Amino acid sequence: MSTQLSSEQILDDYATYVSSGKANFFKSIGLPLIPGKREGVRIYDRAGHAFINCRSSGGVFNLGHRPQPIIEALKNALDELDIGDHLLLSEWRARLAKKLAALTPGDIRYATFTPGGGEAIDVAIKLARAYTGRPGVIHAVEAYHGHTGFALSATGDKFKARFGPMIPGFYAVPFGDIAALEDVVNATTAAVIFETIPVTGGILIPPPDYYPRVRALCDRFGAQMILDEVQAGLGRTGKLWALSEWNIVPDFMVLGKGLSAALYPISAATYRPHIDARFADEPFMHISSYGGAELGCVAAAAMLDIITAPGFLDNVNARAKQLGAGSAAIRARYPALVADVRQRGLMIGIEMVDDMLGPALTLALAQRGVLANYAGARANTLIIMPPLIIGAADTARVLNALEDSFRQLAGG
Ligand SMILES: Cc1ncc(COP(=O)(O)O)c(C=O)c1O
C-alpha cells in the first residue's frame, strides 16, 4: 500500500487540499507524523519508526490496528453484503441489536445505529426531547459528545465558542456536583447527559453516590438519563460498561468508536423499551443512509464476540494494574510535576501542575515511540489509553518512556 509520494509532498497536499491549519499545527509542534503501516498496538511512520498507540483514538483501536478476526469476518461479508438499504429491514442490524441487548444493562434493548458517535448522541437527545416533549438538556461543563448538532450543543464551550448560536435549551453544570445538578433539573428537563467518565475533560471520576443520585433526580422529574460510553464503554474500564461500577440503568447508553473495531464505522444509541414504544407510530424518526451499515454490523458483532470471550477483560485488568502501579511510582518520584493520577482500567489521566506540561509530555513521549495526547479540554492532563490487547512487555515500554520523559521534563 505504500506510495511513491514523499512526506513533504503529502504534507503539502494536506495543507493545500485538506486543512492548512492541521498541517501547520503538526509541523509547528515538531510532530509531522504521517502514519504508514499499522498493526496490533503499533503504528509506523513512513520511515518505519514504530509508535505504541496509547491514544487508541479514544477507543477506536481497542482491539489494536487491523485485528485479523475482524478482517476475516469483513472479507467473508464482502462476498455477499454491502451497506444495505437503511430504510428496509435488515437481518444484520437485528442480529447486532440482539447481541447488544444481551449485554447492555437492565432492560436496555433497542438500538438505533449511526456511522459516528456524534450522530448517535444526536439520536439520544432528539428522542429524549420528543419522548418528554420538553426542551431542557443538562450536560457537564467539561463534556465532549461530538461535533454534530445536538452533540455539539451538549459539549463544553471550548469546542463550540465560534459556531454559535447553539441549539437553545442546553445548560452546563460542573461534572460530579450533585447540588449544581439539583439546582437546574426541573419539569422542563428532557435529558441529563454525561460521559460516564469524561475523557476530554481529563478522566474525571465522580463521587461514589453521584450516578445513583443523578438517576433518582431524573426519575423524580421524568427526565431521561443519557450516558455516553463512546470512550469508556466496551471493556475500557476493565468492565464491559463503565457505568456498571454504579449499578444504575440509564434510559440511553451511547456507543461508538470501539464498536467499529477500527475497520467499519458504526455507532449506536441504545435505549429502553419505553422510548421505542413512543415511536411505534413514527418508525422513520431517524433516517441515516449509512446508519447500521450491514458491513459495520458484521464488524461490530465479531468485535463483541472477542471482548466478551473468557479472559479478555482479565488482560485489561492486569495491564491496568501494571500501568496504575507504574503511574503511581512516577507521581511519587516527580511530585513537583504531577498533581494527580486518575484511572479506571486502561484509561489513565496524569494531571500535571502546569498547562504547558501536557503538550511537552506528549512530544517527549512521541520522541520515545509512544503516541499519547493531552486532554482536549484540559491541557495539563495527559491521557493514556492503549489498545485493550496490549501485553505486559509493551506496557513496560510505555512506562519506561513515561519515566524517561518525566526525567527530561524535570531537567534530569
Ligand atoms: C465521549 C465521546 N462521545 C462522542 C464522541 C463523538 O464520536 P464521533 O467522533 O464518532 O462522532 C466522542 C469522540 O471523540 C467522544 O469522545
The ligand as an SDF file (V2000), in Angstrom:
LIG
                    3D

 16 16  0  0  0  0  0  0  0  0999 V2000
  -17.2130   10.6450   24.7210 C   0  0  0  0  0  0  0  0  0  0  0  0
  -17.4370   10.8940   23.2650 C   0  0  0  0  0  0  0  0  0  0  0  0
  -18.6860   10.9430   22.7930 N   0  0  0  0  0  0  0  0  0  0  0  0
  -18.9460   11.1400   21.4850 C   0  0  0  0  0  0  0  0  0  0  0  0
  -17.9260   11.3220   20.5840 C   0  0  0  0  0  0  0  0  0  0  0  0
  -18.2260   11.5680   19.1400 C   0  0  0  0  0  0  0  0  0  0  0  0
  -17.8980   10.4780   18.3660 O   0  0  0  0  0  0  0  0  0  0  0  0
  -17.5450   10.6630   16.8190 P   0  0  0  0  0  0  0  0  0  0  0  0
  -16.1990   11.3350   16.7460 O   0  0  0  0  0  0  0  0  0  0  0  0
  -17.5320    9.2560   16.2850 O   0  0  0  0  0  0  0  0  0  0  0  0
  -18.6270   11.4890   16.2180 O   0  0  0  0  0  0  0  0  0  0  0  0
  -16.6060   11.2790   21.0240 C   0  0  0  0  0  0  0  0  0  0  0  0
  -15.4860   11.4640   20.0850 C   0  0  0  0  0  0  0  0  0  0  0  0
  -14.3520   11.6640   20.4420 O   0  0  0  0  0  0  0  0  0  0  0  0
  -16.3470   11.0670   22.4040 C   0  0  0  0  0  0  0  0  0  0  0  0
  -15.1140   11.0440   22.8790 O   0  0  0  0  0  0  0  0  0  0  0  0
  1  2  1  0
  2  3  1  0
  2 15  2  0
  3  4  2  0
  4  5  1  0
  5  6  1  0
  5 12  2  0
  6  7  1  0
  7  8  1  0
  8  9  2  0
  8 10  1  0
  8 11  1  0
 12 13  1  0
 12 15  1  0
 13 14  2  0
 15 16  1  0
M  END
$$$$
